[in-house]
Amino acid sequence: MGRVVHFEIHADDPERAMKFYKEIFKWQFSKWGGEDYWLIITGKPEVRGIDGGLMKRKGNGPSAGQPVNSFVCTIDVDSIDEAS
């Protein structure tokens, strides 16, 4: 069975997004690499859960009435050939 192992949030304003997630969920962020990318720690290492990343959106955000297009989900599988 495939499990979600990582997620990414794409945001127009990363600083505003990080402020929101810090205040509401107590997530922690650390800058990673040279790009506008931050690793997200969602909880204590000894507590089950997944961590992720937040990055500056590289294109336009969704228009009014358009489906959400700002989240990436990575799923771990034993074999991509068998999973497809």
C-alpha positions as CSV (number, residue, x, y, z in Angstrom):
1,M,0.0,0.0,0.0
2,G,1.3,3.5,-0.9
3,R,1.6,6.0,1.9
4,V,1.9,9.8,1.7
5,V,5.5,10.5,2.8
6,H,5.9,14.2,1.9
7,F,3.8,17.2,0.9
8,E,4.4,20.6,-0.6
9,I,2.4,23.8,-0.3
10,H,2.8,26.3,-3.1
11,A,2.1,29.9,-1.9
12,D,2.0,33.3,-3.5
13,D,3.3,34.9,-0.3
14,P,5.4,32.3,1.6
15,E,6.0,34.6,4.6
16,R,2.2,35.0,5.0
17,A,1.6,31.3,4.6
18,M,4.3,30.4,7.1
19,K,2.9,32.9,9.6
20,F,-0.5,31.3,9.2
21,Y,0.7,27.7,9.7
22,K,3.0,28.6,12.6
23,E,0.1,30.4,14.4
24,I,-2.6,27.8,13.7
25,F,-0.8,24.5,13.7
26,K,2.5,25.4,15.5
27,W,4.5,24.1,12.4
28,Q,8.2,24.9,12.2
29,F,10.0,26.1,9.1
30,S,13.6,26.1,8.0
31,K,15.1,27.5,4.8
32,W,16.5,24.9,2.5
33,G,18.7,25.4,-0.6
34,G,19.1,28.6,-2.6
35,E,15.5,28.8,-3.9
36,D,12.4,30.0,-2.1
37,Y,11.9,26.7,-0.3
38,W,11.4,25.8,3.4
39,L,11.2,22.5,5.0
40,I,8.2,22.0,7.3
41,I,8.3,20.1,10.6
42,T,4.7,19.4,11.6
43,G,5.3,17.7,14.9
44,K,7.7,16.0,17.2
45,P,9.9,13.2,15.7
46,E,8.6,10.6,18.1
47,V,4.9,11.3,17.0
48,R,3.7,9.7,13.8
49,G,3.0,12.0,11.0
50,I,4.5,13.5,7.8
51,D,6.6,16.6,7.2
52,G,6.7,18.6,4.0
53,G,7.9,21.7,2.3
54,L,6.6,25.2,1.3
55,M,7.7,27.1,-1.7
56,K,6.9,30.3,-3.6
57,R,4.3,29.6,-6.3
58,K,6.0,29.7,-9.7
59,G,2.9,30.7,-11.7
60,N,-0.5,32.3,-11.2
61,G,-2.7,31.2,-8.3
62,P,-6.1,29.7,-8.9
63,S,-8.8,32.1,-10.3
64,A,-12.2,32.4,-8.8
65,G,-14.2,29.2,-9.3
66,Q,-11.1,27.3,-10.4
67,P,-10.1,24.1,-8.5
68,V,-7.3,24.2,-6.0
69,N,-3.9,23.9,-7.7
70,S,-1.4,24.6,-4.9
71,F,-0.6,21.3,-3.2
72,V,1.8,18.4,-4.1
73,C,1.6,15.0,-2.5
74,T,4.4,12.4,-2.7
75,I,3.5,8.8,-2.2
76,D,6.0,6.0,-1.5
77,V,5.5,2.7,-3.3
78,D,7.7,-0.4,-3.6
79,S,7.6,-0.4,-7.4
80,I,6.4,2.3,-9.7
81,D,5.8,-0.3,-12.4
82,E,3.6,-2.4,-10.1
83,A,1.8,0.7,-8.8
84,S,0.8,1.9,-12.2
